[in-house]
Amino acid sequence: MWLWERAQQVIAGSPLTREEALRILSLPDSDTYPLVAAAGSIRRHFFGTKVRMNYLVNLKSGKCPEDCFYCSQRLGSEAEILKYSWLSTEEAVRAAQAGISAGAKRVCLVASGRGPSNRDVDRVSDMVREIKGSHPEVEVCACLGFLKENQSQKLAEAGADAYNHNLNTAESNYQDICTSHEYSQREETVTRAKQGSLSPCSGIIAGMGETPEELVDVVFALRELDVDSVPVNFLLPFPGTPFADRHELTPHKCLRILAMVRFVHPDRDVRIAAGREEHLRTLQPLSLEICNSLFLGDYLTSQGQPGEKDRQLIADAGMSILGGENLPPLDPHAHVSEPPAASATPCGAHAGTGAGSGSGCGGCASACPRQEDPRQGERIIPADSPTSITMPVPAIRQRGAGTALPPNA
Ligand code: SF4
């Protein structure tokens, strides 16, 4: 099949063309698995079977003055997410430590908002210094919004390794996902990060009404920007946001998007990000054949599957955690609950805490919130979707940074 041959040419240095990228996106479901295998040959050539685990720390949640339509933290969002102002350095370091102890080799320090003030940069610089001081082997990535002159240099001087700022979608689709800023400003911040010697991390959110051509546009724009890491998010349609009713993705479509990104960025970190659990569902393991990196545990405002389950996913895929040689072995008897039904009664242990709502966690200890997977409710995918199964509404993060509950790591 042409895919396999083309993958070997990509490995040898022949870049994918736009036409070929579009051809990948238009493959039928029956060709998705051969596509995954071909993309996997690229992944295995450059990264073997290692998986880099990243860990998100949401330093400041909600209350953003911007209006990104997909975002639960946007101005006017009615999503019932955690809302809090800056974590203290101590709180941020404690949260980062949880991810590092569980095997994360990159910590992402993220704050909502248009962009940091110089004081904010100083505050985050202190956190970076603390984390790097005790864990010099762990990469720290900051994600604070639009950068002003010299702010990336300051973060780099404090020891930050990378800066994340996603392009999210193609320039031609940008006005349909946000009106409070422009695509060009996003490109500018990625460039500023590079100028400050920070490794540029920038990715996409698929499933926001973009055409296949626009998907290819943004992935090629990232190649133009020569980014080092490409996080691929799949839209989580949060109730209370303008995109609450968007359901454009299927597991096969997600795999084709990931494979296209791998073909275009053969030797870069391709990171499966938010929406992994909801959109790939039982096909999650196949994403690791394409992506060499994932986020451990929870996301910024939504809840990921239990961190133990992420580690199990990697092990079951026949892969291993980058730098995870000294991690304690997985407990085969670990309590990993399945998503509860929408009507499940609250677990007595956590009644009134706002933590999980699973009736299936009888006998759990106080550390239980990190192991629950409380998907909230269900929603039916529109009839014109190739899959007619149901998918859960995004579960709101209720634990970890900004709460008194243990993190999911
Ligand atoms: S994506 Fe960032 S800038 Fe946009 S609304 Fe959300 S937090 Fe604000």
Residues whose N, C-alpha, C, O or C-beta is under 5 A from the ligand:
A	BS01	SF4	C64 E66 D67 C68 C71 Q73 R74 S112 G113
